[in-house]
């Protein structure tokens, strides 16, 4: 999972483009991506944005790219993304400062 691009669409609005790649040798089934953006550093802050994307089936070596518009808060935010598949899940966490 990679954030490809972040573009401003307002003072606290961002268009975020991300790509999910299946780097395994087998097809990933029932793929869903859940993202939460929390105020502050760490995962204890208030949720300021939440979204999900049903990817479905992602063949080995293939990628899925999407752009979502999100509203953020000023200061530090924590972005927590969980990728779920039929075989399990993995969570990515990143902190960024919004000015």
VEXLOLO-873263 format. One record per residue: x, y, z of N, C-alpha, C in turn; residue in three letters. Coordinates in Angstrom, 3 decimals, padded with zeros to 6 digits. Example, Ala and Ser with C-alpha at 12.3 -4.5 7.8 and 13.67 -1.06 7.14 Angstrom:
<pts>
     n.east    n.north       n.up    ca.east   ca.north      ca.up     c.east    c.north       c.up   type
    013.190   -005.690    007.800    012.300   -004.500    007.800    013.200   -003.300    007.800    ala
    012.850   -002.250    007.080    013.670   -001.060    007.140    012.900    000.030    007.870    ser
</pts>
This chain:
<pts>
     n.east    n.north       n.up    ca.east   ca.north      ca.up     c.east    c.north       c.up   type
    000.847   -001.174    000.000    000.000    000.000    000.000    000.889    001.232    000.000    unk
    000.663    002.149   -000.969    001.499    003.336   -001.113    000.612    004.546   -001.378    unk
    000.909    005.672   -000.712    000.273    006.944   -001.045    001.068    007.522   -002.218    unk
    000.414    007.660   -003.369    001.084    008.139   -004.572    001.164    009.656   -004.643    unk
    000.066    010.320   -004.238   -000.008    011.759   -004.429   -001.030    012.356   -003.472    unk
   -000.743    013.562   -002.977   -001.681    014.316   -002.153   -001.745    015.722   -002.730    unk
   -002.951    016.138   -003.135   -003.143    017.469   -003.700   -004.146    018.238   -002.855    unk
   -003.858    019.520   -002.623   -004.780    020.362   -001.881   -006.013    020.655   -002.733    unk
   -007.194    020.572   -002.122   -008.438    020.946   -002.796   -009.197    021.949   -001.934    unk
   -008.506    022.523   -000.965   -009.051    023.511   -000.035   -008.129    023.604    001.158    unk
   -008.500    024.429    002.130   -007.632    024.656    003.280   -007.335    023.366    004.042    unk
   -008.345    022.527    004.277   -008.128    021.255    004.962   -008.562    020.073    004.104    unk
   -008.900    020.318    002.850   -009.322    019.265    001.921   -008.105    018.758    001.136    unk
   -008.039    017.442    000.955   -006.957    016.849    000.169   -007.526    015.756   -000.734    unk
   -007.048    015.712   -001.973   -007.315    014.601   -002.874   -006.129    013.649   -002.723    unk
   -006.394    012.461   -002.204   -005.332    011.499   -001.898   -005.434    010.327   -002.870    unk
   -004.355    010.092   -003.620   -004.295    008.968   -004.551   -003.377    007.907   -003.952    unk
   -003.899    006.675   -003.876   -003.121    005.576   -003.303   -003.219    004.349   -004.197    unk
   -002.208    003.487   -004.078   -002.161    002.258   -004.860   -001.932    001.076   -003.935    unk
   -002.759    000.057   -004.136   -002.626   -001.202   -003.429   -002.113   -002.231   -004.424    unk
   -000.978   -002.851   -004.120   -000.374   -003.845   -005.022   -000.343   -005.211   -004.358    unk
   -000.688   -006.227   -005.127   -000.591   -007.602   -004.647    000.786   -008.128   -005.032    unk
    001.685   -008.195   -004.076    003.054   -008.643   -004.323    003.230   -010.124   -004.008    unk
    002.112   -010.825   -003.822    002.148   -012.259   -003.542    002.116   -013.046   -004.850    unk
    002.329   -014.355   -004.743    002.296   -015.235   -005.919    000.887   -015.714   -006.247    unk
   -000.074   -015.424   -005.378   -001.441   -015.899   -005.568   -002.412   -014.720   -005.627    unk
   -003.563   -014.952   -006.209   -004.616   -013.945   -006.268   -005.168   -013.684   -004.870    unk
   -005.381   -012.410   -004.540   -006.001   -012.028   -003.268   -007.502   -011.893   -003.499    unk
   -008.290   -012.555   -002.657   -009.752   -012.554   -002.777   -010.384   -011.709   -001.679    unk
   -011.550   -011.146   -001.987   -012.334   -010.377   -001.014   -011.504   -009.265   -000.374    unk
   -010.828   -008.483   -001.193   -009.961   -007.415   -000.706   -010.788   -006.158   -000.407    unk
   -010.628   -005.648    000.805   -011.263   -004.391    001.212   -010.222   -003.546    001.933    unk
   -010.218   -002.240    001.649   -009.300   -001.309    002.291   -010.122   -000.369    003.170    unk
   -009.780   -000.313    004.462   -010.449    000.575    005.418   -009.432    001.617    005.871    unk
   -009.824    002.893    005.818   -008.929    003.962    006.248   -009.614    004.839    007.278    unk
   -008.869    005.159    008.326   -009.316    006.117    009.339   -008.249    007.190    009.455    unk
   -008.682    008.440    009.544   -007.771    009.541    009.824   -008.162    010.101    011.179    unk
   -007.174    010.138    012.075   -007.408    010.574    013.451   -006.656    011.865    013.732    unk
   -007.246    012.729    014.540   -006.575    013.960    014.950   -005.436    013.615    015.903    unk
   -004.299    014.272    015.722   -003.165    014.088    016.620   -002.236    012.966    016.196    unk
   -001.232    012.757    017.026   -000.265    011.697    016.784   -000.692    010.472    017.578    unk
   -000.720    009.312    016.937   -001.159    008.096    017.592   -002.606    007.794    017.246    unk
   -003.073    006.655    017.724   -004.409    006.190    017.341   -005.465    006.450    018.411    unk
   -005.182    007.336    019.374   -006.151    007.638    020.425   -006.999    008.866    020.126    unk
   -006.683    009.605    019.055   -007.400    010.843    018.744   -008.779    010.604    018.153    unk
   -009.526    011.696    018.012   -010.853    011.637    017.409   -010.736    011.323    015.927    unk
   -011.657    010.523    015.411   -011.694    010.211    013.983   -012.239    011.428    013.244    unk
   -011.445    011.962    012.292   -011.880    013.121    011.506   -012.333    012.720    010.108    unk
   -011.998    011.497    009.685   -012.452    010.974    008.394   -012.342    009.458    008.426    unk
   -013.292    008.819    007.722   -013.289    007.357    007.644   -013.826    006.967    006.271    unk
   -013.242    005.931    005.679   -013.725    005.452    004.391   -013.305    004.019    004.134    unk
   -014.031    003.361    003.221   -013.714    001.990    002.822   -013.793    001.876    001.311    unk
   -013.007    000.972    000.770   -012.983    000.712   -000.672   -012.981   -000.798   -000.878    unk
   -014.012   -001.305   -001.546   -014.048   -002.722   -001.897   -013.279   -002.922   -003.195    unk
   -012.156   -003.613   -003.107   -011.327   -003.891   -004.280   -011.780   -005.191   -004.938    unk
   -012.226   -006.155   -004.132   -012.666   -007.446   -004.671   -011.491   -008.378   -004.880    unk
   -011.309   -008.834   -006.111   -010.221   -009.753   -006.449   -009.049   -008.970   -007.018    unk
   -007.850   -009.267   -006.515   -006.633   -008.610   -007.000   -005.624   -009.688   -007.369    unk
   -005.459   -009.936   -008.688   -004.539   -010.986   -009.131   -003.089   -010.718   -008.698    unk
   -002.316   -011.772   -008.613   -000.891   -011.663   -008.269   -000.197   -010.704   -009.226    unk
    000.604   -009.794   -008.667    001.354   -008.845   -009.477    000.552   -007.655   -009.968    unk
   -000.741   -007.606   -009.690   -001.597   -006.508   -010.151   -001.749   -005.447   -009.061    unk
   -002.238   -004.247   -009.483   -002.445   -003.131   -008.562   -003.820   -002.515   -008.780    unk
   -004.281   -001.815   -007.751   -005.526   -001.059   -007.810   -005.235    000.335   -007.288    unk
   -005.554    001.365   -008.084   -005.303    002.755   -007.702   -006.629    003.486   -007.561    unk
   -006.735    004.305   -006.521   -007.955    005.079   -006.286   -007.596    006.452   -005.736    unk
   -008.477    007.423   -005.982   -008.328    008.763   -005.422   -009.567    009.069   -004.590    unk
   -009.351    009.513   -003.369   -010.447    009.873   -002.465   -010.229    011.295   -001.981    unk
   -011.314    012.032   -001.812   -011.244    013.371   -001.252   -011.506    013.272    000.245    unk
   -010.597    013.814    001.033   -010.727    013.722    002.485   -010.640    015.107    003.114    unk
   -011.354    015.284    004.225   -011.298    016.503    005.022   -010.463    016.211    006.260    unk
   -009.481    017.053    006.518   -008.554    016.847    007.618   -008.703    017.927    008.665    unk
   -007.997    017.776    009.759   -007.904    018.831    010.770   -006.498    019.422    010.690    unk
   -006.322    020.608    011.219   -004.993    021.221    011.246   -004.129    020.529    012.286    unk
   -002.816    020.626    012.105   -001.881    020.012    013.042   -001.554    018.589    012.617    unk
   -001.214    017.772    013.582   -000.836    016.388    013.303   -002.072    015.523    013.090    unk
   -001.962    014.599    012.141   -002.986    013.581    011.929   -002.301    012.223    011.849    unk
   -003.051    011.187    012.152   -002.571    009.819    012.003   -003.487    009.114    011.018    unk
   -002.889    008.535    009.984   -003.644    007.808    008.970   -003.429    006.321    009.217    unk
   -004.520    005.603    009.465   -004.445    004.169    009.724   -005.245    003.444    008.636    unk
   -004.555    002.617    007.874   -005.179    001.887    006.768   -005.037    000.394    007.020    unk
   -006.155   -000.318    006.954   -006.165   -001.768    007.123   -006.619   -002.401    005.820    unk
   -005.808   -003.320    005.298   -006.142   -004.074    004.096   -006.573   -005.461    004.546    unk
   -007.836   -005.802    004.258   -008.368   -007.114    004.612   -008.517   -007.959    003.355    unk
   -008.169   -009.242    003.464   -008.375   -010.207    002.390   -009.000   -011.454    003.003    unk
   -009.345   -012.401    002.149   -009.897   -013.667    002.642   -008.880   -014.403    003.513    unk
   -007.584   -014.110    003.341   -006.523   -014.808    004.070   -006.018   -014.088    005.314    unk
   -006.473   -012.849    005.566   -005.987   -012.125    006.737   -006.027   -010.629    006.517    unk
   -005.338   -009.905    007.387   -005.308   -008.445    007.263   -003.955   -007.909    007.705    unk
   -003.667   -006.686    007.223   -002.450   -005.986    007.616   -002.814   -004.511    007.762    unk
   -002.229   -003.843    008.778   -002.524   -002.436    009.050   -001.266   -001.601    008.883    unk
   -001.419   -000.452    008.208   -000.354    000.512    008.002   -000.732    001.790    008.745    unk
    000.221    002.411    009.436   -000.030    003.638    010.165    001.029    004.662    009.783    unk
    000.572    005.895    009.527    001.479    006.978    009.133    001.017    008.263    009.803    unk
    001.957    009.087    010.237    001.632    010.387    010.827    002.106    011.486    009.902    unk
    001.262    012.546    009.777    001.596    013.680    008.913    001.136    014.959    009.587    unk
    001.783    016.066    009.192    001.371    017.356    009.711    000.646    018.123    008.618    unk
   -000.538    018.648    008.960   -001.346    019.432    008.026   -001.218    020.890    008.431    unk
   -000.754    021.710    007.502   -000.567    023.137    007.804   -001.538    023.974    007.016    unk
</pts>
